[in-house]
Amino acid sequence: MKKITYIILLVFIAISCKNSISEADKKRVTELNEKAVNYRMNGDLENAKSNYLKAIEIDQSDAFIRYELMGIYIEQDSLDKAFEILEKVPSEQKETEYYYQVKGGLFEYSGQMEQAIENYKQALELTDKPNVKDEMDLGPLINYAMLETLAGNKEQAVNRLNKTLNMPWLTASNKEYLETFRNEFEFYQGNGTLEFDPKRDILIKTTNSDSLKSILKENHINISGSSSSNGNDTTEIYLSKKYRTGINKLNIKTHPNSVYKK
C-alpha cells in the first residue's frame, strides 16, 4: 500500500469524506483509527483490521478507514472481503468517482482488467476536469490524468501534463513531480496501476552516470534506482521494463552486453 498510485488515491479519498456523526463518536473513531495505524505499522494486520472494523461500524461514511481496511484484505489475499467492504459504502457514495476508481483497482488486483477498465472509465466520467491554478491543484490533476491513462486515453493524459508543465509558476519540485507521472503515462502498456511501481527490470552500467541520467530525463525515461561501489567508477542504473522501447531508440545497450559510456 505504499505505491504512488495509492498515495494519490488516499489523498483523493480523504478530501472526499463527509462526516455527520456526533463529537463523541468522532473521538472514538479517531482513537480506533490511531490504534489500527500503530498495529499496521508494526505488522500486526489482525489487530489493525479489528480496530478498523470497529471504527467503520461507528462511521459507515468514512472512506479513508474503509480504504485502509480494504488494503489489509488485499495484503491478506482476501479480495472477496475487500469487495464486500466496498459494497457496504452508503448508497450515495456508490455514484461517485471514489467508488468506481477503487472498484477498478480491486478488479485489477483480481486479474480482471476488462472490468477494471470499465470502472476506471466510469470514474473518469464522474471526475471534474481539473482547472490548475496553483500547487494545490496538482494532486487532482495527476489523479485525473491517471484515470485517463487507465481508461485508455494516455495520449490525452500526457498532453494535459505537458501543457501544465509550461506554467511559469511551477517550482523545480513541481516539475519533477509532473514529469515523473508524465513519463509513466507516456510509456504505459495497459497493465493497470501496478505498472506505475518502479521496478529494477533493466540494468545499465555506466562510467558517466550524470550524462546517462540527463539523456534518460530528456527522453522521458524514469530511473527506478542507482548504485555504485566504493573504489569502482561504474554506476548501475535501474529501469522498469516498460522503458525498453525508449532505451532501444537511444541505442543504449543494457547489461550484461556492454557498459554504457557517453
PLY file of the C-alpha trace (Angstrom):
ply
format ascii 1.0
element vertex 262
property float x
property float y
property float z
element edge 261
property int vertex1
property int vertex2
end_header
0.00 0.00 0.00
2.99 2.27 -0.34
2.59 2.57 -4.08
2.46 6.02 -5.65
-0.89 5.18 -7.18
-2.48 4.66 -3.81
-0.84 7.62 -2.15
-2.72 9.78 -4.63
-5.90 7.82 -4.12
-5.67 8.14 -0.34
-5.43 11.92 -0.63
-8.36 11.91 -3.01
-10.45 9.79 -0.64
-9.54 11.80 2.43
-10.74 15.09 0.94
-13.95 13.42 -0.27
-15.10 12.26 3.18
-18.10 13.87 4.82
-18.75 13.21 8.49
-22.12 13.68 10.24
-21.62 11.64 13.43
-21.51 13.02 16.98
-18.39 14.50 18.50
-18.12 11.57 20.91
-18.28 9.10 18.03
-15.74 11.13 16.08
-13.37 10.91 19.04
-13.89 7.15 19.33
-13.32 6.65 15.59
-10.11 8.69 15.82
-8.87 6.57 18.72
-9.64 3.32 16.91
-8.00 4.60 13.73
-4.84 5.58 15.61
-4.65 2.14 17.22
-5.15 0.48 13.84
-2.41 2.58 12.25
0.04 1.66 15.04
-0.79 -2.03 14.75
-0.35 -1.90 11.00
2.97 -0.08 11.23
4.17 -2.93 13.47
2.95 -5.58 11.05
0.01 -6.73 13.17
-2.65 -6.86 10.46
-5.21 -8.77 12.51
-5.38 -6.21 15.32
-5.28 -3.38 12.78
-8.20 -4.98 10.96
-10.14 -5.43 14.21
-9.85 -1.74 15.08
-10.73 -0.58 11.58
-13.83 -2.80 11.65
-14.92 -1.27 14.95
-14.36 2.22 13.54
-16.32 1.57 10.35
-19.26 0.25 12.42
-19.44 3.69 14.06
-18.92 5.73 10.92
-20.03 3.98 7.73
-19.23 7.08 5.66
-15.51 7.24 6.50
-13.98 6.38 3.13
-10.42 6.65 4.43
-10.89 3.93 7.05
-12.83 1.79 4.59
-9.98 2.06 2.12
-7.39 1.14 4.77
-9.46 -1.89 5.69
-9.67 -2.96 2.05
-5.91 -2.53 1.85
-5.43 -5.06 4.64
-7.70 -7.56 2.92
-5.70 -7.09 -0.28
-2.46 -7.76 1.61
-4.05 -10.90 3.03
-5.23 -12.01 -0.44
-8.85 -11.76 0.67
-10.22 -9.90 -2.34
-13.76 -11.15 -1.75
-13.70 -9.42 1.64
-12.31 -6.25 0.06
-15.16 -6.21 -2.47
-17.62 -6.83 0.36
-16.31 -3.84 2.31
-16.55 -1.63 -0.77
-20.13 -2.66 -1.49
-21.13 -1.64 2.04
-20.46 2.04 1.38
-23.51 4.28 1.84
-25.70 4.35 -1.28
-24.90 8.00 -2.02
-21.20 7.10 -2.33
-21.87 4.43 -4.96
-22.31 7.04 -7.67
-19.02 8.77 -7.00
-15.67 8.65 -8.74
-14.21 7.24 -5.48
-16.39 4.15 -5.62
-15.63 3.33 -9.26
-11.92 4.09 -9.00
-11.45 1.80 -6.02
-13.65 -0.88 -7.58
-11.49 -0.71 -10.69
-8.44 -1.22 -8.52
-9.96 -4.29 -6.88
-10.84 -5.80 -10.25
-7.29 -5.09 -11.33
-5.86 -6.91 -8.31
-8.09 -9.87 -9.10
-6.76 -10.00 -12.66
-9.99 -8.83 -14.31
-8.61 -5.99 -16.41
-11.65 -5.54 -18.66
-13.89 -4.91 -15.65
-11.20 -2.69 -14.15
-11.04 -0.51 -17.26
-14.82 -0.15 -17.38
-14.84 1.08 -13.80
-11.95 3.47 -14.46
-13.92 4.87 -17.39
-16.93 5.37 -15.13
-14.76 7.11 -12.53
-13.34 9.38 -15.23
-16.82 10.40 -16.37
-17.71 11.39 -12.81
-14.49 13.32 -12.15
-14.37 17.05 -12.88
-11.63 18.16 -15.24
-9.02 19.94 -13.12
-8.52 23.67 -13.51
-4.91 24.11 -12.43
-4.25 27.46 -10.79
-1.70 26.64 -8.09
0.24 23.85 -6.43
-2.82 22.53 -4.58
-4.39 21.58 -7.91
-1.55 19.29 -8.97
-2.76 16.27 -6.98
-6.25 16.28 -8.54
-4.61 16.86 -11.94
-2.44 13.75 -11.56
-5.41 11.70 -10.38
-7.45 12.80 -13.40
-4.58 12.11 -15.82
-4.07 8.71 -14.23
-7.74 7.87 -14.74
-7.45 8.97 -18.37
-4.47 6.65 -18.77
-6.14 3.69 -17.08
-9.27 4.25 -19.17
-7.26 4.00 -22.39
-6.63 7.69 -23.12
-2.97 8.04 -22.23
-2.27 10.50 -25.07
-4.78 12.95 -23.59
-3.21 12.48 -20.16
0.31 13.13 -21.46
-0.82 16.23 -23.39
-2.60 17.52 -20.28
0.54 17.22 -18.17
2.80 18.65 -20.88
0.53 21.69 -21.10
0.69 22.14 -17.32
4.48 21.86 -17.38
4.58 25.13 -19.33
3.02 27.10 -16.49
5.52 29.72 -15.28
4.82 29.44 -11.53
5.87 25.79 -11.22
8.80 25.12 -8.89
11.56 22.64 -9.72
9.94 20.05 -7.44
6.54 20.67 -9.07
8.07 19.99 -12.48
9.84 16.84 -11.28
6.57 15.58 -9.81
4.65 16.18 -13.04
7.41 14.81 -15.25
7.60 11.58 -13.26
3.93 10.85 -13.86
4.01 12.18 -17.42
6.73 9.64 -18.20
4.83 6.81 -16.53
1.72 7.60 -18.55
3.61 8.09 -21.80
5.12 4.60 -21.62
2.04 2.96 -20.11
1.43 -0.52 -21.56
-2.09 -1.22 -20.31
-1.25 -3.33 -17.28
-3.00 -1.23 -14.63
-1.77 0.74 -11.64
0.82 -1.85 -10.62
2.72 -0.82 -13.74
3.44 2.53 -12.08
5.57 0.92 -9.36
9.29 1.48 -10.01
10.93 -1.84 -10.82
14.52 -2.89 -11.41
13.93 -4.88 -14.58
16.66 -3.33 -16.71
20.26 -2.75 -15.66
22.63 -0.34 -17.37
26.20 0.05 -16.19
27.93 3.35 -16.90
31.09 5.23 -16.03
29.34 8.55 -16.67
26.12 8.46 -14.67
25.42 12.19 -14.89
25.41 12.10 -18.68
23.26 8.97 -18.81
20.75 10.31 -16.30
20.49 13.56 -18.26
19.82 11.70 -21.52
17.20 9.48 -19.87
15.48 12.52 -18.39
15.42 14.30 -21.75
13.75 11.25 -23.28
11.12 10.90 -20.55
12.56 7.72 -19.03
12.24 7.35 -15.26
15.05 5.79 -13.25
13.99 3.22 -10.64
17.26 3.41 -8.72
21.03 3.53 -8.92
24.03 2.26 -7.01
27.80 2.44 -7.07
30.59 0.73 -5.15
33.47 2.37 -3.32
36.61 2.20 -5.38
34.65 1.44 -8.53
33.89 4.15 -11.11
30.97 2.18 -12.57
27.41 3.12 -11.60
24.46 0.79 -12.00
21.23 2.39 -13.27
17.95 0.50 -12.97
14.81 0.96 -15.07
11.37 -0.64 -15.40
10.95 -2.85 -18.47
8.21 -0.56 -19.80
11.01 1.80 -20.88
12.67 -0.83 -23.09
11.36 0.79 -26.30
12.80 4.14 -25.24
16.17 2.57 -24.45
16.24 0.78 -27.78
15.53 4.01 -29.69
18.51 5.58 -27.97
20.70 2.59 -28.89
21.68 2.17 -25.27
22.86 -1.36 -24.62
21.92 -2.95 -21.32
23.93 -5.20 -19.06
25.43 -7.76 -19.50
26.02 -6.87 -23.15
28.05 -3.73 -22.52
28.70 -0.79 -20.22
27.11 2.48 -21.34
29.78 5.13 -21.93
28.94 8.56 -23.25
0 1
1 2
2 3
3 4
4 5
5 6
6 7
7 8
8 9
9 10
10 11
11 12
12 13
13 14
14 15
15 16
16 17
17 18
18 19
19 20
20 21
21 22
22 23
23 24
24 25
25 26
26 27
27 28
28 29
29 30
30 31
31 32
32 33
33 34
34 35
35 36
36 37
37 38
38 39
39 40
40 41
41 42
42 43
43 44
44 45
45 46
46 47
47 48
48 49
49 50
50 51
51 52
52 53
53 54
54 55
55 56
56 57
57 58
58 59
59 60
60 61
61 62
62 63
63 64
64 65
65 66
66 67
67 68
68 69
69 70
70 71
71 72
72 73
73 74
74 75
75 76
76 77
77 78
78 79
79 80
80 81
81 82
82 83
83 84
84 85
85 86
86 87
87 88
88 89
89 90
90 91
91 92
92 93
93 94
94 95
95 96
96 97
97 98
98 99
99 100
100 101
101 102
102 103
103 104
104 105
105 106
106 107
107 108
108 109
109 110
110 111
111 112
112 113
113 114
114 115
115 116
116 117
117 118
118 119
119 120
120 121
121 122
122 123
123 124
124 125
125 126
126 127
127 128
128 129
129 130
130 131
131 132
132 133
133 134
134 135
135 136
136 137
137 138
138 139
139 140
140 141
141 142
142 143
143 144
144 145
145 146
146 147
147 148
148 149
149 150
150 151
151 152
152 153
153 154
154 155
155 156
156 157
157 158
158 159
159 160
160 161
161 162
162 163
163 164
164 165
165 166
166 167
167 168
168 169
169 170
170 171
171 172
172 173
173 174
174 175
175 176
176 177
177 178
178 179
179 180
180 181
181 182
182 183
183 184
184 185
185 186
186 187
187 188
188 189
189 190
190 191
191 192
192 193
193 194
194 195
195 196
196 197
197 198
198 199
199 200
200 201
201 202
202 203
203 204
204 205
205 206
206 207
207 208
208 209
209 210
210 211
211 212
212 213
213 214
214 215
215 216
216 217
217 218
218 219
219 220
220 221
221 222
222 223
223 224
224 225
225 226
226 227
227 228
228 229
229 230
230 231
231 232
232 233
233 234
234 235
235 236
236 237
237 238
238 239
239 240
240 241
241 242
242 243
243 244
244 245
245 246
246 247
247 248
248 249
249 250
250 251
251 252
252 253
253 254
254 255
255 256
256 257
257 258
258 259
259 260
260 261
